[in-house]
Amino acid sequence: MASVSDIKRRIRSVKNTQQITKAMEMVAAAKLRRTQGAVVSARPYSNKLEEVLSRLVASSPDLKDALLEVREPKKIGFIIVAANKGLSGGYNANIIRSAVVSMAHHRDQEIGILAVGKKARDFFRKRNYKVEGEFIGISDIPKLSEAKELADAVKAFYTEGIYDEVYIVYTQFITAMQHKPKTKKLLPIETPQEETGGELDYIFDPSPQTVLNQLLPLYLTNQVFSAFTEAKASEHGATMTAMGSATDNAGEMIDKLTLKYNRARQAAITREISEIVGGANAQQG
C-alpha cells in the first residue's frame, strides 16, 4: 500500500498536470473563436466566386484553360492537411485514416503526396509513401499567402503534367465537437453549375477568356484557403475538447487520490494510537 507521502506527492503531480491541461484548453478555445470567425467570414467570398465562375462558364461554354484540362489519370497528387502536433484526440488519426482510404481507391495509379503539417509528413514518410512536398509552417489562423504558396505549387505540378489529378484531404468544421474528414477534387477544376432562374446578367471585360484565366487561380487559392481554415478550426476544437476531458479526468483522479490519502492518514493515526496504548499497557502490566 502506498504511503501517505507517496499519495500526497501524486496528488500534487496530478494538480500540476491539471493546471497545464486547463491552460491548453483555454488557449485552444481562444484560437478556435478566431479561426471560426475566419471560416464564417470567408464563406461569402467563396460563394460569390463560385457564382461568378458558374455564370462565366455558362455564358461561354467553349472557354479553355490549363486548369480545366481533363486527361487520363496516370499520377494523382494528394494534399493531406494534418496538424504539427498532437494532444488533439483523434484529429490526426482520423484525417490520416481517411487519406489512406481515399488513396486506396486509386491503387492502379501512381500517387504523390503533398503533406501539410508534421504529423502527415512523418506518418507517410515512415511508411515509404512518396512525399513530394511539405508545408509545415501553417499559422494557427491561416493566411491567404500560405494558401497561395501551396496553390501555386499545385498549379505548377498540374500544368507541367506531373499530376493528372489533385485531391485535398482535410477536416471539415461543423461545430467545436463535431468535424469530419473530407476529400475534395482540386484539379482539374470542375466548374460549379449555374442555378437556373437567375435574372442577373454579367458583362465581361475585356473578354470572358481573359477573365477566366485570372479567375481560375483565384478560385484554386480560395479552395485551398477554405480547406486550411476549416482544418485549423477543427484542430482547435479537437484540442479544446481533448484538454477539457483531460482536465475533468484529472479532477476525478484528484478526488480518488484525496479519498485514498485520507484513509491512509486515518489508518496511520489509528496505528500510532494503538502502538501508544499497547506501550502504556505493557508498562502497567
C-alpha positions in Angstrom: 0.0 0.0 0.0 1.3 3.5 -0.9 2.5 5.6 2.0 0.8 8.9 2.9 3.8 10.9 1.5 3.6 9.0 -1.8 -0.1 9.7 -2.2 0.4 13.4 -1.4 3.2 13.6 -3.9 0.9 12.0 -6.6 -1.9 14.5 -5.8 0.5 17.4 -6.3 1.7 16.0 -9.6 -1.8 15.5 -10.9 -2.8 19.0 -9.9 0.2 20.4 -11.8 -0.9 18.4 -14.9 -4.5 19.7 -14.5 -3.3 23.3 -14.5 -1.4 22.7 -17.7 -4.4 21.0 -19.5 -6.7 23.7 -18.3 -4.4 26.4 -19.7 -4.2 24.5 -23.0 -8.0 24.2 -23.2 -8.3 28.0 -22.7 -5.7 28.7 -25.4 -7.3 26.3 -27.9 -10.7 28.0 -27.1 -9.3 31.4 -27.9 -7.8 30.2 -31.2 -11.0 28.4 -32.1 -13.0 31.6 -31.7 -10.6 33.5 -34.1 -10.4 30.7 -36.6 -14.1 30.1 -36.6 -14.6 33.8 -37.4 -12.2 33.4 -40.3 -14.3 30.4 -41.6 -17.5 32.3 -41.4 -16.2 35.5 -43.0 -14.5 33.6 -45.9 -17.7 31.8 -47.0 -19.5 34.8 -48.7 -16.4 35.5 -50.8 -16.2 31.8 -51.7 -19.9 31.7 -52.6 -19.6 34.8 -54.8 -16.5 33.5 -56.6 -18.3 30.2 -57.4 -21.3 32.2 -58.7 -19.2 34.4 -61.0 -17.3 31.3 -62.3 -20.5 29.4 -63.0 -22.1 32.3 -64.9 -18.9 32.8 -66.8 -18.7 29.2 -67.9 -22.5 29.1 -68.7 -22.2 32.2 -70.9 -19.2 30.9 -72.8 -19.1 27.1 -72.8 -16.1 27.0 -75.2 -13.7 28.6 -72.8 -10.4 26.7 -72.2 -7.7 26.8 -69.6 -4.9 24.5 -68.5 -6.5 24.1 -65.1 -9.7 22.8 -66.8 -7.9 20.3 -68.9 -9.1 16.7 -68.3 -6.6 13.9 -69.1 -6.2 10.3 -68.3 -5.1 10.0 -64.7 -1.7 8.3 -64.5 -0.3 10.1 -61.5 -2.5 11.6 -58.8 -1.5 14.1 -56.1 -3.0 14.1 -52.6 -2.7 17.2 -50.4 -3.2 15.9 -46.8 -3.9 18.6 -44.2 -3.0 17.5 -40.6 -1.5 19.2 -37.6 2.0 19.9 -36.5 1.5 18.4 -33.0 -0.8 16.0 -31.1 -2.8 16.5 -27.9 -6.0 16.8 -30.0 -7.7 13.5 -29.5 -8.3 11.5 -32.7 -7.9 14.5 -35.0 -4.7 13.5 -36.8 -5.5 9.7 -36.8 -8.9 10.4 -38.4 -7.6 12.5 -41.2 -4.7 10.2 -42.0 -7.0 7.2 -42.0 -9.4 9.0 -44.4 -6.4 9.9 -46.7 -5.2 6.2 -46.7 -8.8 5.1 -47.7 -9.0 7.7 -50.4 -5.7 6.8 -51.9 -6.7 3.1 -51.9 -9.4 4.0 -54.4 -6.5 4.9 -56.8 -4.2 2.0 -56.3 -3.9 1.5 -60.1 -2.3 4.9 -60.4 0.9 6.4 -59.1 0.4 8.6 -56.1 2.4 11.6 -54.8 1.8 13.3 -51.5 2.0 17.0 -50.5 1.9 16.9 -46.7 0.6 19.9 -44.7 1.7 19.5 -41.1 4.4 17.5 -39.4 2.0 14.6 -38.4 1.1 13.9 -42.1 4.7 14.2 -43.3 6.1 11.9 -40.6 3.4 9.3 -40.9 3.7 8.9 -44.7 7.5 9.1 -44.8 7.9 6.4 -42.2 5.6 4.1 -44.4 7.6 4.8 -47.6 4.9 6.9 -49.4 6.3 9.3 -52.0 6.1 12.7 -50.1 7.0 15.2 -52.8 6.4 18.4 -50.9 5.8 19.5 -47.3 4.2 22.7 -45.9 4.9 22.8 -42.2 4.6 26.4 -41.1 0.8 26.9 -41.5 -0.3 29.5 -38.9 -2.9 28.8 -36.2 -5.0 31.4 -38.0 -4.3 30.6 -41.7 -3.2 33.4 -44.0 -4.1 33.8 -47.6 -0.4 34.0 -48.6 0.1 30.5 -47.2 -2.8 29.1 -49.2 -1.4 30.8 -52.3 2.0 29.3 -51.8 0.5 25.8 -51.9 -1.9 26.6 -54.7 0.9 27.9 -56.9 2.9 24.7 -56.2 -0.1 22.5 -57.1 -0.8 24.6 -60.2 2.8 24.0 -61.4 2.6 20.3 -60.7 -0.5 20.1 -62.7 0.3 22.3 -65.7 3.7 20.6 -66.1 2.0 17.2 -66.3 3.5 15.8 -63.1 0.0 15.2 -61.7 -3.1 14.4 -63.8 -5.5 14.9 -60.9 -5.1 16.6 -57.5 -7.2 15.9 -54.4 -7.1 17.6 -51.0 -7.9 15.8 -47.8 -8.9 17.9 -44.8 -11.2 18.1 -41.8 -14.5 19.9 -42.4 -15.5 22.1 -39.4 -19.1 21.7 -38.2 -19.0 22.6 -34.5 -16.3 22.6 -31.8 -17.1 19.0 -31.0 -18.1 17.8 -34.5 -15.9 17.7 -37.5 -15.4 15.1 -40.2 -12.7 14.3 -42.8 -13.4 15.3 -46.3 -11.8 14.6 -49.7 -12.3 17.2 -52.4 -11.1 17.2 -56.0 -9.0 20.3 -56.7 -7.7 19.7 -60.2 -8.8 19.7 -62.9 -11.2 22.4 -61.7 -14.8 21.2 -62.0 -16.7 24.5 -62.6 -19.9 24.8 -60.5 -23.1 24.6 -62.4 -25.2 27.8 -62.6 -28.5 27.6 -60.9 -31.5 28.3 -63.2 -33.9 31.1 -62.7 -31.4 33.9 -62.1 -32.2 37.2 -64.0 -28.9 39.0 -63.4 -26.5 39.0 -66.3 -22.8 39.9 -66.5 -20.8 41.8 -69.0 -17.2 40.5 -69.0 -14.5 42.9 -69.9 -12.0 42.7 -71.7 -13.2 39.2 -72.6 -14.6 36.0 -71.0 -11.4 34.1 -71.7 -9.2 36.8 -70.1 -11.4 36.9 -67.0 -11.4 33.1 -66.8 -7.6 33.0 -66.9 -7.4 35.3 -63.9 -10.4 33.8 -62.1 -9.3 30.2 -62.0 -6.1 30.8 -60.0 -8.1 32.8 -57.5 -10.7 30.0 -57.3 -7.9 27.4 -56.7 -6.3 29.5 -54.0 -9.7 30.1 -52.3 -10.3 26.3 -52.3 -7.0 25.7 -50.5 -7.6 28.6 -48.1 -11.0 27.3 -47.2 -9.6 23.9 -46.5 -6.9 25.4 -44.3 -9.3 27.4 -42.2 -11.8 24.5 -41.9 -8.9 22.2 -40.8 -7.4 24.6 -38.3 -10.9 25.3 -36.7 -11.4 21.6 -36.4 -7.9 21.1 -34.9 -8.5 23.8 -32.3 -11.9 22.4 -31.5 -10.5 18.9 -31.1 -7.7 20.2 -28.9 -10.1 22.1 -26.7 -12.3 19.1 -26.3 -9.4 16.7 -25.6 -7.8 19.1 -23.0 -11.2 19.7 -21.4 -11.7 15.9 -21.0 -8.1 15.6 -19.6 -8.9 18.4 -17.1 -12.0 16.6 -15.9 -10.3 13.3 -15.7 -7.5 14.9 -13.6 -10.2 16.3 -11.2 -11.7 12.8 -10.8 -8.3 11.4 -10.2 -7.5 14.0 -7.6 -10.8 13.2 -5.8 -10.0 9.5 -5.7 -6.4 10.1 -4.5 -7.7 12.5 -1.8 -10.0 9.9 -0.5 -7.2 7.4 -0.6 -4.9 9.9 1.2 -7.5 10.5 4.0 -7.9 6.7 4.5 -4.2 6.1 4.6 -3.7 9.0 7.0 -6.5 7.8 9.3 -5.0 4.3 9.2 -1.6 5.7 10.2 -3.1 7.7 13.1 -5.1 4.6 14.3 -1.9 2.5 14.1 0.1 5.1 16.1 -2.7 5.3 18.8 -2.7 1.5 19.0 1.0 1.5 19.5 0.9 4.1 22.2 -1.9 2.3 24.0 -0.1 -1.0 23.7 3.1 0.5 25.1 1.3 2.1 28.0 -0.4 -1.3 28.8 2.9 -3.0 28.7 4.5 -0.6 31.2 1.5 -1.0 33.5 1.5 -4.8 33.2 
